[in-house]
Amino acid sequence: MTKEIRVAVVGAGLMGADHIRRISTRTTGAVVAAVVEPDAGRAAAAAALAPGASVRARFEDALDLDSLDAVIIATPAAFHEPVILPALQAGIAILCEKPLTDDPESALRILEAEQQLSRPHIQVGFMRRFDAEYLELKALIDSGDAGALLALHCAHRNPSAPPSATTAGMIVDSVAHELDIVPWLAGSPLASVEVRFPRRNSLAAKNLRDPQLILLETESGVLADVEMSVNIQFGYQVRTEGVFERGVAEIGRPSGLAQWRSGSYARAEHANFDTRFAGAYDVEVQRWVNATLLGRTDGPSAWDGYLVAVAAEAGVLAQTTGSRVEIKSGHKPAFYELPPTGVSTPA
Ligand SMILES: NC(=O)c1ccc[n+]([C@@H]2O[C@H](COP(=O)([O-])OP(=O)(O)OC[C@H]3O[C@@H](n4cnc5c(N)ncnc54)[C@H](O)[C@@H]3O)[C@@H](O)[C@H]2O)c1
């Protein structure tokens, strides 16, 4: 492996452009070799962030022509599998934005293809596992200092949803983060999911059931309630409160400059995910690059992505039944027991 990996970024929308900027300005050991994006305007704008990168409309062309070591996939979830499968066949490293795929069947196909290789090549972009505050909460849980973790209160709030947002998609694309982070925090797999709909936000598109309340239970009995809102206007917020035997702990409050003025107290809230989790994305990508240089992965695996796809499918079913739906994931293949380095290694 060379000292600088050559990365193709597939999909140059919000997340892809952010990763291109990150690799070109802040990440060491990697260069953007190709921007793969069918929208010519977006491709040109993204390529301007990465001097020397080729622009391709098809990933296969970049694989053939750009001597790739790795790929970051930042297309919508339905278009992840068609990039992952040829990337696996080429044996290059893969950082795939969450969710791995939008259904368990395609996730299973990916697991099968990956297991043809000698070791895992896929890392999934569940970046909360690299966020400083989540890591502090995880350390507190694992230390046992506050006693056992009993419950979690989670809120995941977005200012506004694109017209393409759907009621099921709120689980598959957005609650996906909690479907990964809750079992990771609790150190126990998800066992069931239940979904209820509060009064509808009149600012949401007519066909969208927003907000949603999701109740997750882990095999160890930790209950996590999740409020998922996608049209809450005021800003972007992800908060988590852990309830322990001897206290509570919270992450995700606004920080930075506090102002007491004109009879009020104020702190700026994030407008979107790209600032709230900027540090987490930086660490995620840098550690992925470092691991790739060593022939490893260093974060959530394709198996973790599959577990989220299974839980999301149960969640979408729970939306329609209104009752508790069990989450049955099966056994983790030995292939994924090989310890990756870093944060996803069980404590
Ligand atoms: N980790 C996070 O916090 C986070 C935040 C936002 C989005 N995401 C994930 O990132 C991915 C992209 O989301 P986004 O918000 O950037 O979407 P987006 O719609 O802004 O951008 C997607 C881009 O992919 C391009 N595209 C579509 N099909 C393609 C193909 N076959 N080949 C190449 N390019 C293709 C589109 O033209 C578009 O430019 C999704 O999986 C999403 O869930 C993750």
The ligand as an ORCA input file, in Angstrom:
! r2SCAN-3c Opt
* xyz 0 1
  N     -23.428     10.572      8.502
  C     -24.308     11.557      8.457
  O     -24.523     12.258      9.422
  C     -25.036     11.833      7.179
  C     -25.659     13.062      6.964
  C     -26.309     13.258      5.744
  C     -26.344     12.261      4.796
  N     -25.753     11.071      5.070
  C     -25.788      9.971      4.108
  O     -24.967     10.317      2.997
  C     -25.538      9.782      1.799
  C     -25.774     10.941      0.831
  O     -26.632     11.867      1.436
  P     -26.652     13.403      0.966
  O     -27.482     14.118      1.977
  O     -25.298     13.879      0.683
  O     -27.485     13.270     -0.397
  P     -27.533     14.297     -1.605
  O     -28.830     14.037     -2.283
  O     -27.194     15.669     -1.160
  O     -26.345     13.808     -2.558
  C     -26.336     12.552     -3.181
  C     -25.556     12.688     -4.485
  O     -25.379     11.400     -5.057
  C     -25.504     11.535     -6.460
  N     -25.792     10.222     -7.046
  C     -26.949      9.560     -7.122
  N     -26.772      8.360     -7.693
  C     -25.474      8.267     -7.993
  C     -24.684      7.256     -8.599
  N     -25.216      6.101     -8.980
  N     -23.346      7.492     -8.745
  C     -22.805      8.658     -8.329
  N     -23.515      9.649     -7.742
  C     -24.843      9.450     -7.571
  C     -26.614     12.555     -6.654
  O     -26.586     13.145     -7.941
  C     -26.281     13.556     -5.533
  O     -25.407     14.582     -5.972
  C     -26.802      9.044      2.218
  O     -26.501      7.699      2.443
  C     -27.168      9.719      3.537
  O     -27.934      8.926      4.396
  C     -25.084     10.853      6.216
*
